[in-house]
Amino acid sequence: MRYKSGPPMPYDLKTAAAPRLAGRALQAFAAALDNPAAGALLLQKLHKDVGVLAMRRAELPEPPSVCPVLPRPASMSATQAAAIDLGAIAAGAPPANGFAFETAADITRAYTSGRTTPEEVAERAIEAMERADRSDPPLRAFIASRADEIRAQARASGERRRAGAALGPLDGIPVAIKDEIDVAGYPTTAGTRFLRAVAREDATVVARLRAAGAVILGKTNMHEIGIDTTGFNPHHGTPRNPYAPGHYTGGSSSGSAAAVAAGLCPIALGADGGGSIRIPAALCGVAGLKPTWSRVSEHGVVPLCYSVGHVGPIGASVRDVALAYAAVAGPDLRDPGSLLQPPPSLAGLGDADLAGVRLGVYTAWMEDAAPAVAAACRAALAALAARGGEVVEVEVPELDRARVAHAVTILSEMASFAEPHDAEHRRAYGLGVRVNLAIGRSLTSRDYVAAQKVRTRALASFHRTFQRIDALVTPACATTAPAIAADVMPSGESDLEVTSALMRYAFPANLTGYPAISVPAGYDARGLPIGVQLMGRPWEEALLLRLAEVVERGAPRRRPEVHFDLLPPD
């Protein structure tokens, strides 16, 4: 069934065409972009290759939407919102299919039974972080951590638990924070070497985790200013994929995904402007949720890309993601954009009966991926259908125009963020970041407005699609984790083909603000993880989590090559 009558429309999503650059070639290219004459010619060619010139020529009568304009459904009552039982949700997680990652629920049960204590888990986490960075190559999941603060938090949690006053299922659970989110007392560098201001207070999301008793382990590594998808970082070291240390984690929430996959913590916070939660979650074999735009407060988060950026959780399991989401989501007076939302819900989590749930699939888009990835997505669809879900064929028009609009939006907004630092620090960025920022600076106000007109069209298109379906099922990425090439170190690379493959299914949820989750769905022949993405209607994270858990329980899980246990042996 299709949402539009008539003959099938052509699948139009393109891969950005540009040669891969690294080493001296990338250095020369970055220098040329800084030259006014040579840079103008190169940027004109880039604008043509990535589709900006075509968007400039397009007739776009729609008004611009400078941020996602989303429907506001009738809110649940306060009583209904308060009825979410996090304890029951934590206790009711289904068993793993294969290797069982240590989850927040496992750690809580170990505390309750007396098997271990928050203090002992904190010591194991501290030791594991140190061992991870002594490995060859070092994991580099964290860029800042303070053992004395971790111990103090764990001691307070242990005292609460011994007094029978635990704050809930997150009390004593180790949690990591991406380094574009403020944690009091830590510098917020956003992956750079020059942003060093020490945060005076926690971001709202961190404060909410602390209020739930979480033990904050420190700041995780990230792709520099979040402007690309591999996770490469020349300043703090490049995080390694725990499943294959010679491969990237994906980015930009690279350290958060690596920390969870390596068992350093069951939950981490990431941020997602173009797949930056879902891409590393998929490549590292864990779960990651990008909530609805403005569902989670951005107060205390570096404003890298305000109209497409989202904060959300990465977890060892879908249930871990759900617990963290419930803790951080909801209105915040210090973020006005977050105020007009219904209360978060976890209704239906654990209900595997999908009768009446309509699952959209755009076959041409789904199949535009590596064979193993497409096969895993088909298997996930089959698992959902086996539980009663109805598979509905849909078409999504103008995907390529939406791709260009998202690229123009995020690069323009990141260039705007970087502008105050440009005169003094332009050459302090890695070479790949310098290239992307040069493209961002070259875009005009007309380009930005045109992109927001395309956003208006995309919002209308996805609204029509979701009148016929409840969730859209795609791969999370078109490929598994890319290998880290020898010529990448120390300066980085620019590879638009890899970027396009990793972002092929991610960008629509950022441009429209619709929620989306990546969930583990298997492995390729080399043992590299594959993720499946579920995209839903605004504010319907609960349904996505419910569907993701069905996919998760049917997919195999394997122990990563680099992995640590926080719990003592039984």
C-alpha positions as CSV (number, residue, x, y, z in Angstrom):
1,M,0.0,0.0,0.0
2,R,1.3,3.4,-0.9
3,Y,0.4,6.8,0.6
4,K,0.1,8.3,-2.9
5,S,-1.9,6.9,-5.8
6,G,-0.5,6.6,-9.3
7,P,2.8,5.1,-10.6
8,P,5.7,4.6,-8.2
9,M,7.9,7.6,-7.9
10,P,11.6,7.3,-8.6
11,Y,13.9,6.8,-5.6
12,D,16.0,9.9,-5.8
13,L,18.5,9.8,-2.8
14,K,22.0,10.4,-4.1
15,T,25.5,9.8,-2.6
16,A,27.5,13.0,-2.4
17,A,30.1,12.9,-5.1
18,A,33.6,14.0,-4.1
19,P,37.0,12.2,-3.9
20,R,38.3,11.0,-0.5
21,L,41.1,13.2,0.9
22,A,43.6,12.5,3.6
23,G,47.2,13.3,4.5
24,R,48.9,15.9,2.3
25,A,46.0,16.0,-0.2
26,L,43.6,17.0,2.6
27,Q,46.1,19.5,4.0
28,A,46.4,21.1,0.5
29,F,42.7,21.2,0.0
30,A,42.0,22.8,3.4
31,A,44.7,25.4,2.6
32,A,43.2,26.1,-0.8
33,L,39.7,26.7,0.7
34,D,41.3,29.4,2.9
35,N,42.6,31.2,-0.3
36,P,39.9,33.6,-1.5
37,A,40.4,32.9,-5.3
38,A,41.0,29.2,-5.2
39,G,38.5,28.6,-2.4
40,A,35.7,30.3,-4.4
41,L,36.3,28.0,-7.3
42,L,36.5,24.8,-5.2
43,L,33.4,25.8,-3.2
44,Q,31.4,26.4,-6.3
45,K,32.3,22.9,-7.5
46,L,31.4,21.5,-4.0
47,H,28.0,23.3,-4.1
48,K,27.2,21.7,-7.4
49,D,28.4,18.2,-6.3
50,V,26.4,18.1,-3.1
51,G,23.2,19.6,-4.6
52,V,23.2,23.2,-3.2
53,L,23.1,24.8,-6.7
54,A,20.1,22.6,-7.6
55,M,18.3,23.7,-4.5
56,R,19.0,27.3,-5.3
57,R,17.3,27.0,-8.6
58,A,14.3,25.1,-7.3
59,E,10.9,26.8,-7.1
60,L,9.9,26.6,-3.4
61,P,6.6,28.4,-2.7
62,E,6.3,27.1,0.8
63,P,7.1,29.4,3.8
64,P,10.2,28.5,5.7
65,S,10.1,26.4,8.9
66,V,13.1,27.5,10.9
67,C,12.7,24.7,13.3
68,P,10.5,21.6,13.3
69,V,6.8,22.5,13.6
70,L,5.2,19.5,15.3
71,P,1.7,18.7,16.2
72,R,0.9,19.0,19.9
73,P,-1.4,16.2,21.0
74,A,-3.7,16.4,24.0
75,S,-1.5,16.0,27.1
76,M,-2.0,13.1,29.5
77,S,-3.1,14.2,32.9
78,A,-0.6,14.6,35.7
79,T,-1.9,11.5,37.3
80,Q,-1.3,9.4,34.2
81,A,2.2,10.9,33.8
82,A,3.1,10.1,37.4
83,A,1.9,6.5,37.0
84,I,5.0,5.4,35.0
85,D,6.6,2.7,37.2
86,L,10.3,2.8,36.5
87,G,10.9,0.0,38.9
88,A,8.6,-2.3,37.1
89,I,10.1,-1.3,33.8
90,A,13.6,-2.0,35.0
91,A,12.6,-5.4,36.5
92,G,10.7,-6.5,33.4
93,A,13.4,-6.5,30.8
94,P,13.3,-9.6,28.4
95,P,16.3,-11.9,28.4
96,A,19.1,-11.3,25.9
97,N,19.5,-13.5,22.8
98,G,23.1,-14.5,23.2
99,F,25.7,-12.3,25.1
100,A,24.0,-10.5,27.9
101,F,25.3,-6.9,28.4
102,E,25.2,-5.8,32.0
103,T,22.2,-3.5,32.2
104,A,21.0,-1.0,34.8
105,A,18.5,-3.6,36.0
106,D,21.2,-6.2,36.5
107,I,23.3,-3.8,38.6
108,T,20.3,-2.8,40.6
109,R,19.4,-6.4,41.3
110,A,23.0,-7.0,42.4
111,Y,22.7,-4.1,44.8
112,T,19.4,-5.4,46.2
113,S,20.7,-8.9,46.7
114,G,23.8,-7.8,48.4
115,R,26.0,-9.3,45.7
116,T,27.8,-5.9,45.3
117,T,27.5,-2.2,46.3
118,P,27.7,1.1,44.4
119,E,31.1,1.7,45.9
120,E,32.4,-1.6,44.5
121,V,30.9,-1.0,41.1
122,A,32.4,2.5,41.0
123,E,35.9,1.0,41.7
124,R,35.5,-1.5,38.9
125,A,34.4,1.3,36.5
126,I,37.4,3.4,37.5
127,E,39.7,0.5,37.0
128,A,38.1,-0.5,33.7
129,M,38.4,3.0,32.3
130,E,42.1,3.1,33.1
131,R,42.6,-0.4,31.6
132,A,40.7,0.6,28.5
133,D,43.1,3.5,27.9
134,R,46.2,1.4,28.5
135,S,45.1,-1.1,25.8
136,D,46.7,-1.1,22.3
137,P,45.1,0.9,20.8
138,P,43.6,2.9,23.6
139,L,39.8,2.9,23.7
140,R,39.7,6.7,24.3
141,A,36.0,6.6,25.2
142,F,36.5,9.2,27.9
143,I,38.4,12.5,27.8
144,A,37.9,13.5,31.4
145,S,37.0,11.6,34.6
146,R,37.7,12.2,38.3
147,A,38.0,9.1,40.4
148,D,37.4,11.0,43.7
149,E,34.1,12.5,42.5
150,I,33.0,9.1,41.2
151,R,33.7,7.5,44.6
152,A,31.9,10.3,46.5
153,Q,28.8,9.8,44.3
154,A,28.9,6.0,44.8
155,R,29.4,6.4,48.5
156,A,26.3,8.6,48.7
157,S,24.3,6.1,46.7
158,G,25.5,3.2,48.9
159,E,24.4,5.1,52.0
160,R,20.9,5.7,50.5
161,R,20.5,2.1,49.6
162,R,21.6,0.8,53.0
163,A,19.1,3.2,54.6
164,G,16.4,1.9,52.3
165,A,16.1,5.3,50.7
166,A,17.2,4.5,47.1
167,L,16.1,7.2,44.6
168,G,14.9,4.6,42.0
169,P,16.4,2.1,39.5
170,L,19.1,4.6,38.4
171,D,20.5,5.0,41.9
172,G,24.1,4.0,41.8
173,I,24.1,3.3,38.1
174,P,27.3,4.5,36.2
175,V,26.4,7.0,33.4
176,A,28.7,8.8,31.0
177,I,28.1,12.2,29.4
178,K,29.0,13.4,25.9
179,D,31.4,16.4,26.0
180,E,29.0,18.9,24.5
181,I,26.8,18.6,27.6
182,D,27.8,20.6,30.7
183,V,28.8,18.7,33.9
184,A,29.6,21.0,36.8
185,G,33.4,21.2,37.4
186,Y,34.4,19.8,34.1
187,P,35.5,21.7,31.0
188,T,33.1,21.5,28.1
189,T,35.3,21.2,25.0
190,A,32.9,19.9,22.3
191,G,35.8,17.9,21.1
192,T,38.1,20.8,20.5
193,R,41.4,21.8,22.0
194,F,40.6,25.4,22.6
195,L,37.1,25.4,24.2
196,R,38.0,24.9,27.9
197,A,35.5,26.8,30.0
198,V,34.6,24.9,33.1
199,A,30.9,24.4,33.6
200,R,29.5,26.1,36.7
201,E,26.4,23.9,36.8
202,D,25.1,20.8,35.3
203,A,23.0,20.8,32.2
204,T,19.4,20.1,32.9
205,V,19.7,16.5,31.6
206,V,22.7,15.8,33.9
207,A,20.9,17.4,36.9
208,R,18.0,15.1,36.3
209,L,20.2,12.1,36.2
210,R,21.9,13.1,39.4
211,A,18.5,13.6,41.0
212,A,17.7,10.0,40.1
213,G,20.9,8.9,41.8
214,A,23.1,8.2,38.8
215,V,26.8,8.1,39.2
216,I,28.3,10.4,36.6
217,L,31.6,8.9,35.4
218,G,32.8,11.9,33.4
219,K,32.9,13.3,29.8
220,T,33.0,11.2,26.7
221,N,35.0,11.8,23.6
222,M,33.3,13.0,20.4
223,H,33.9,14.0,16.8
224,E,35.2,17.6,16.9
225,I,32.2,20.0,17.3
226,G,30.1,17.1,16.1
227,I,30.5,18.0,12.4
228,D,31.1,14.5,10.9
229,T,30.1,10.9,11.4
230,T,33.2,8.7,12.0
231,G,34.2,9.9,15.5
232,F,37.8,10.9,14.5
233,N,39.3,13.3,16.9
234,P,42.9,14.6,16.5
235,H,43.0,16.3,19.9
236,H,41.7,13.8,22.4
237,G,42.5,10.6,20.4
238,T,40.1,8.7,18.2
239,P,37.7,6.3,20.0
240,R,37.9,2.7,18.9
241,N,35.1,0.4,18.2
242,P,34.9,-2.2,21.0
243,Y,33.8,-4.8,18.4
244,A,36.8,-4.1,16.2
245,P,39.4,-1.6,17.5
246,G,40.7,-1.0,13.9
247,H,37.4,0.5,13.0
248,Y,35.5,3.7,13.8
249,T,32.8,3.9,16.4
250,G,30.8,6.3,14.3
251,G,30.0,9.8,15.5
252,S,29.6,12.3,16.7
253,S,28.6,10.6,20.1
254,S,31.6,8.3,19.6
255,G,32.8,8.0,23.2
256,S,29.4,7.5,24.6
257,A,28.6,4.5,22.3
258,A,32.1,3.1,22.9
259,A,31.8,3.4,26.7
260,V,28.4,1.5,26.7
261,A,29.6,-1.2,24.2
262,A,32.8,-1.8,26.2
263,G,30.8,-2.3,29.4
264,L,32.1,0.8,31.2
265,C,28.6,1.9,31.9
266,P,25.1,0.7,30.8
267,I,23.9,4.2,29.9
268,A,25.4,7.3,28.3
269,L,24.1,10.6,27.0
270,G,24.7,11.6,23.4
271,A,23.5,14.4,21.1
272,D,22.2,14.0,17.6
273,G,22.2,16.7,14.9
274,G,22.5,14.3,11.9
275,G,22.5,10.8,13.3
276,S,25.1,11.4,16.0
277,I,23.3,9.2,18.6
278,R,22.0,6.6,16.2
279,I,25.0,6.1,14.0
280,P,27.5,5.3,16.8
281,A,24.9,3.2,18.5
282,A,24.4,1.1,15.4
283,L,28.1,0.8,14.6
284,C,28.9,-0.2,18.2
285,G,26.1,-2.7,18.6
286,V,24.0,-0.9,21.3
287,A,20.7,1.1,21.3
288,G,20.3,4.8,20.9
289,L,17.3,7.1,20.9
290,K,16.9,10.5,19.3
291,P,13.8,11.8,20.9
292,T,11.3,14.2,19.4
293,W,12.7,17.7,18.8
294,S,12.4,19.7,22.1
295,R,11.3,16.6,24.1
296,V,14.6,16.8,26.1
297,S,16.0,20.1,27.4
298,E,19.0,21.6,25.6
299,H,19.8,23.9,28.5
300,G,23.5,23.5,29.3
301,V,24.2,21.9,25.9
302,V,26.6,23.6,23.4
303,P,24.4,25.1,20.7
304,L,26.1,23.5,17.8
305,C,23.1,23.1,15.6
306,Y,20.0,24.4,17.4
307,S,17.2,23.5,14.9
308,V,18.3,19.9,14.2
309,G,20.0,19.0,17.4
310,H,18.6,16.6,20.0
311,V,20.0,15.1,23.3
312,G,19.2,11.5,24.0
313,P,20.4,8.3,25.6
314,I,22.5,5.4,24.4
315,G,22.1,2.1,26.3
316,A,23.3,-1.4,26.5
317,S,19.7,-2.5,26.0
318,V,16.4,-0.8,24.9
319,R,15.3,-1.0,28.5
320,D,18.4,1.1,29.6
321,V,17.5,3.6,26.9
322,A,13.9,3.8,28.2
323,L,15.0,4.3,31.8
324,A,17.4,7.2,30.9
325,Y,14.8,8.7,28.6
326,A,12.2,8.7,31.3
327,A,14.7,10.4,33.6
328,V,15.7,13.3,31.3
329,A,12.7,14.0,29.2
330,G,10.1,16.6,29.9
331,P,9.6,20.4,30.0
332,D,12.3,22.7,31.4
333,L,11.6,26.4,32.1
334,R,15.2,27.2,31.1
335,D,14.5,25.8,27.6
336,P,11.3,27.5,26.3
337,G,11.2,25.2,23.3
338,S,10.6,22.2,25.6
339,L,7.5,23.6,27.3
340,L,4.8,22.7,24.8
341,Q,4.9,18.9,25.0
342,P,2.8,16.1,26.4
343,P,4.3,14.4,29.4
344,P,6.7,11.5,28.5
345,S,5.2,8.1,28.5
346,L,6.5,4.5,28.5
347,A,3.1,3.0,27.9
348,G,3.1,-0.4,26.3
349,L,6.8,-1.1,26.9
350,G,7.2,-4.9,27.1
351,D,4.0,-5.6,25.2
352,A,5.1,-7.7,22.2
353,D,1.6,-8.0,20.8
354,L,1.8,-5.7,17.7
355,A,-1.7,-6.4,16.3
356,G,-2.9,-3.1,14.8
357,V,0.6,-1.5,14.5
358,R,1.4,-0.5,10.9
359,L,5.1,-0.7,9.9
360,G,6.1,1.4,6.9
361,V,8.8,0.3,4.6
362,Y,10.1,2.1,1.5
363,T,11.7,-0.8,-0.2
364,A,14.0,1.1,-2.6
365,W,15.4,3.1,0.3
366,M,15.7,0.1,2.6
367,E,17.6,-1.8,0.0
368,D,20.1,1.0,-0.7
369,A,22.5,-0.5,1.8
370,A,25.2,-3.1,2.1
371,P,23.6,-6.6,1.5
372,A,24.1,-7.7,5.1
373,V,22.5,-4.5,6.4
374,A,19.5,-4.8,4.1
375,A,19.1,-8.4,5.1
376,A,19.2,-7.6,8.8
377,C,16.5,-4.9,8.2
378,R,14.3,-7.4,6.4
379,A,14.8,-9.9,9.3
380,A,13.7,-7.2,11.8
381,L,10.6,-6.5,9.7
382,A,9.8,-10.2,9.7
383,A,10.2,-10.3,13.5
384,L,7.8,-7.4,13.9
385,A,5.3,-8.9,11.5
386,A,5.5,-12.2,13.3
387,R,4.2,-10.4,16.4
388,G,1.2,-9.1,14.5
389,G,2.6,-5.9,12.9
390,E,1.2,-5.0,9.5
391,V,3.9,-4.2,6.9
392,V,2.8,-1.3,4.7
393,E,4.7,-0.2,1.5
394,V,5.2,3.5,1.4
395,E,7.1,6.1,-0.7
396,V,9.0,9.1,0.7
397,P,9.3,11.8,-1.9
398,E,12.2,14.3,-2.3
399,L,14.6,12.5,-0.1
400,D,17.6,14.0,-1.9
401,R,16.2,17.5,-1.6
402,A,15.7,16.9,2.1
403,R,19.3,15.6,2.3
404,V,20.6,18.8,0.9
405,A,18.4,20.9,3.1
406,H,19.6,19.1,6.2
407,A,23.3,19.6,5.1
408,V,22.8,23.3,4.5
409,T,21.0,23.7,7.8
410,I,23.5,21.9,10.0
411,L,26.6,23.3,8.3
412,S,25.2,26.8,8.4
413,E,24.3,26.5,12.1
414,M,27.7,25.0,13.0
415,A,29.5,27.7,11.0
416,S,27.5,30.3,13.0
417,F,28.5,28.6,16.2
418,A,32.1,28.6,15.2
419,E,32.2,32.2,13.9
420,P,33.2,33.9,17.2
421,H,36.2,31.6,17.4
422,D,37.2,31.8,13.8
423,A,39.7,34.6,13.7
424,E,41.8,33.1,16.5
425,H,41.2,29.3,16.2
426,R,40.3,28.5,12.5
427,R,43.6,26.5,12.1
428,A,43.1,24.8,15.5
429,Y,40.5,22.5,14.1
430,G,41.3,19.2,12.5
431,L,41.6,19.4,8.7
432,G,38.3,17.6,8.0
433,V,36.5,20.0,10.3
434,R,38.1,23.0,8.6
435,V,36.8,21.7,5.2
436,N,33.2,21.3,6.6
437,L,33.3,24.7,8.3
438,A,34.5,26.3,5.0
439,I,31.5,24.9,3.2
440,G,29.3,26.1,6.0
441,R,30.7,29.6,5.8
442,S,30.2,29.7,2.0
443,L,26.5,29.1,2.3
444,T,24.3,32.2,2.0
445,S,21.2,33.4,3.8
446,R,19.2,32.5,0.7
447,D,20.5,28.9,0.9
448,Y,19.5,28.7,4.5
449,V,16.0,30.0,3.8
450,A,15.6,27.7,0.9
451,A,16.6,24.8,3.1
452,Q,13.9,25.8,5.6
453,K,11.3,25.9,2.8
454,V,12.4,22.3,2.0
455,R,11.9,21.5,5.7
456,T,8.3,22.7,5.4
457,R,7.8,20.3,2.4
458,A,9.5,17.4,4.3
459,L,7.3,18.0,7.4
460,A,4.2,17.8,5.2
461,S,5.5,14.7,3.4
462,F,6.2,12.8,6.6
463,H,2.9,13.9,8.1
464,R,1.1,12.4,5.1
465,T,3.2,9.2,5.4
466,F,2.5,8.8,9.1
467,Q,-1.2,9.1,8.6
468,R,-0.9,5.6,7.1
469,I,1.7,4.1,9.3
470,D,2.8,4.1,13.0
471,A,6.5,3.6,12.4
472,L,8.9,3.7,9.5
473,V,11.5,0.8,9.4
474,T,14.9,1.4,7.8
475,P,18.5,0.4,8.4
476,A,20.3,2.8,10.8
477,C,23.3,3.1,8.5
478,A,23.9,1.8,5.0
479,T,27.1,0.2,6.1
480,T,28.9,-1.2,9.1
481,A,31.8,0.5,10.9
482,P,34.4,1.8,8.4
483,A,38.0,0.8,9.0
484,I,40.4,3.5,10.2
485,A,42.8,3.9,7.3
486,A,46.6,4.3,8.0
487,D,46.7,7.7,6.3
488,V,44.0,9.2,8.6
489,M,46.4,9.8,11.4
490,P,47.1,12.4,12.6
491,S,45.2,14.9,10.5
492,G,41.9,13.2,9.6
493,E,40.1,12.7,6.3
494,S,37.2,14.0,4.2
495,D,35.2,11.2,2.7
496,L,31.7,12.3,1.6
497,E,30.9,8.8,0.3
498,V,31.3,7.3,3.8
499,T,29.5,10.2,5.4
500,S,26.6,9.7,2.9
501,A,26.4,6.0,3.7
502,L,26.4,6.5,7.4
503,M,23.8,9.3,7.3
504,R,21.5,7.8,4.5
505,Y,18.7,7.0,6.9
506,A,19.4,9.4,9.8
507,F,18.9,13.0,8.4
508,P,15.1,13.0,7.9
509,A,14.5,12.6,11.6
510,N,16.7,15.6,12.4
511,L,15.2,17.8,9.7
512,T,11.6,17.0,10.7
513,G,12.2,16.5,14.4
514,Y,10.5,13.1,14.4
515,P,11.8,10.6,17.0
516,A,13.9,7.7,15.9
517,I,15.8,4.9,17.6
518,S,18.6,2.6,16.5
519,V,18.5,-1.0,17.8
520,P,21.0,-3.9,17.4
521,A,19.8,-6.2,14.7
522,G,22.7,-8.5,14.0
523,Y,26.3,-8.6,12.5
524,D,27.9,-8.7,9.1
525,A,30.3,-11.5,8.0
526,R,33.2,-9.7,9.8
527,G,31.3,-9.6,13.1
528,L,30.6,-5.8,12.8
529,P,27.3,-4.7,14.3
530,I,24.3,-3.7,12.3
531,G,21.5,-1.4,13.5
532,V,17.9,-1.0,12.4
533,Q,16.2,2.3,12.7
534,L,12.6,2.9,13.8
535,M,11.2,6.3,13.1
536,G,7.8,7.4,14.6
537,R,5.4,10.2,15.0
538,P,6.2,13.2,17.3
539,W,6.0,12.4,21.0
540,E,5.5,8.6,20.4
541,E,8.9,7.5,21.8
542,A,7.0,4.9,23.9
543,L,5.9,3.0,20.7
544,L,9.4,3.1,19.3
545,L,10.8,1.7,22.5
546,R,8.2,-1.0,22.4
547,L,9.0,-2.0,18.8
548,A,12.7,-1.7,19.4
549,E,12.5,-4.2,22.2
550,V,10.8,-6.7,19.9
551,V,13.6,-6.3,17.4
552,E,16.2,-6.6,20.1
553,R,14.9,-9.8,21.6
554,G,15.0,-11.5,18.2
555,A,18.5,-10.4,17.2
556,P,21.7,-12.1,18.3
557,R,24.1,-10.3,20.7
558,R,27.8,-11.0,20.8
559,R,30.4,-10.0,23.3
560,P,32.6,-7.2,22.0
561,E,36.4,-7.8,21.6
562,V,37.0,-5.0,24.2
563,H,34.6,-5.4,27.1
564,F,34.7,-5.1,30.9
565,D,32.4,-6.4,33.6
566,L,31.2,-4.1,36.4
567,L,29.7,-7.0,38.4
568,P,31.6,-9.7,40.2
569,P,31.3,-13.3,39.0
570,D,28.2,-15.1,40.3
